[in-house]
Amino acid sequence: MINKSFSFSTKGEIDFVDLTDHVQEVVSESAIKNGMVHVFAPHATGILILTENDYALLNDIKALLEEIIPKRIAYQHPSNAHSHLRSMLLPPDKTLPVIDGRVEFGTWQSLLFVETDVYPRQRTLIIQVIGEQ
């Protein structure tokens, strides 16, 4: 098993950061041939999604989050309650299979971090690769 951390910056609400290549690079460097990779974002206002990294689709995701949990209504928590509520909808982690030293993504899947907070942030990702060499 190996553990790696990775830090990156976001641009603010709702920003998408493609992590696909970085996670694959960590798996390749690990020399693990078969097992799994677990990716965790230890943040109260950040989520991970597997989806197609398509500009129009990402705009649809933004619209969906705004429709389900609007930014501009009265919440009791100051300033960013909607950010916390949005991050409750989707998990901060994903586990993916590793087969023959490669992360198995679906044909159009990318692993994306979604910033739900209202300000740009410095974020950290914890990547664990578990398996056999």
C-alpha positions in Angstrom: 0.0 0.0 0.0 1.2 3.5 -0.7 -0.2 6.9 0.5 0.3 10.1 -1.4 -1.0 13.6 -0.9 -1.5 16.1 -3.6 -2.3 19.8 -3.2 -4.0 22.1 -5.8 -5.9 25.4 -5.9 -9.5 26.0 -7.0 -10.9 29.2 -8.5 -14.0 29.4 -6.3 -17.6 28.3 -6.6 -18.3 25.9 -8.6 -14.9 25.0 -10.0 -14.0 21.7 -11.5 -10.5 20.3 -11.3 -9.7 17.2 -13.4 -7.7 14.7 -11.3 -7.7 11.8 -13.7 -4.2 12.0 -15.0 -2.7 12.7 -11.5 -4.4 9.7 -10.0 -3.2 7.5 -12.8 0.3 8.8 -12.4 0.3 7.9 -8.7 -0.9 4.4 -9.5 1.7 4.0 -12.2 4.5 5.1 -9.8 3.2 2.8 -7.1 4.1 -0.4 -9.0 0.8 -1.9 -7.8 -0.5 -4.1 -10.6 -3.9 -5.2 -9.3 -6.0 -3.7 -6.5 -7.7 -0.4 -5.9 -7.1 3.2 -5.6 -9.0 5.2 -3.0 -9.1 9.0 -3.5 -10.3 11.2 -0.6 -10.8 15.0 -0.4 -10.7 15.9 3.3 -12.8 19.0 3.0 -16.3 20.0 4.2 -17.1 21.8 1.0 -15.4 19.7 -1.7 -16.7 16.6 -3.6 -15.4 14.1 -6.1 -17.4 13.0 -9.1 -16.9 10.5 -12.0 -18.4 12.0 -15.1 -17.5 13.2 -18.6 -15.3 16.2 -18.6 -17.4 18.1 -21.1 -17.9 21.9 -20.8 -21.7 21.8 -21.5 -22.2 18.9 -19.0 -20.2 20.7 -16.4 -22.5 23.7 -16.9 -25.5 21.4 -16.5 -24.0 20.2 -13.2 -23.7 23.7 -12.0 -27.3 24.4 -12.9 -28.5 21.3 -11.1 -26.6 22.2 -7.9 -28.1 25.7 -8.0 -31.6 24.3 -8.6 -31.4 21.7 -5.8 -29.7 23.9 -3.3 -29.9 27.6 -4.3 -27.3 30.0 -3.2 -29.6 32.9 -2.6 -32.0 31.8 0.1 -31.9 32.4 3.9 -29.9 29.8 5.7 -29.0 29.9 9.4 -25.3 29.2 8.8 -23.5 32.4 7.7 -22.1 32.9 4.2 -21.7 29.4 2.8 -24.4 27.1 4.1 -25.4 26.2 0.5 -21.7 25.0 -0.1 -21.9 22.6 2.9 -25.4 21.4 1.8 -24.2 20.8 -1.7 -21.2 18.8 -0.5 -23.6 16.6 1.5 -25.2 15.4 -1.8 -22.1 13.8 -3.3 -19.3 12.0 -1.5 -15.7 13.4 -0.9 -14.2 10.1 -2.0 -14.1 7.5 -4.7 -12.6 4.0 -4.9 -11.6 2.7 -8.4 -10.2 -0.7 -9.5 -6.6 -1.0 -10.6 -6.0 -3.7 -13.2 -2.7 -4.4 -14.8 -1.3 -1.2 -13.3 -3.9 1.1 -14.7 -6.9 2.8 -13.1 -10.1 1.5 -14.7 -12.2 4.4 -15.8 -15.3 4.1 -18.0 -15.1 5.2 -21.6 -16.0 8.9 -20.9 -15.3 9.0 -17.2 -12.9 11.5 -15.6 -12.4 12.0 -11.9 -13.2 15.6 -11.0 -13.0 17.6 -7.8 -15.9 20.0 -7.4 -15.3 23.1 -5.3 -18.6 24.0 -3.7 -17.2 26.8 -1.4 -17.7 30.5 -2.3 -14.0 31.4 -2.3 -10.9 30.0 -4.1 -9.2 27.4 -1.8 -6.1 25.4 -1.5 -7.2 21.8 -1.4 -5.5 18.5 -0.6 -6.2 15.1 -2.0 -5.2 11.8 -0.3 -4.6 8.9 -2.7 -4.1 5.4 -1.4 -3.1 2.6 -3.7 -3.8 -0.8 -2.3 -3.0 -4.2 -3.9 -0.4 -6.5 -5.2 2.7 -5.9 -7.3 
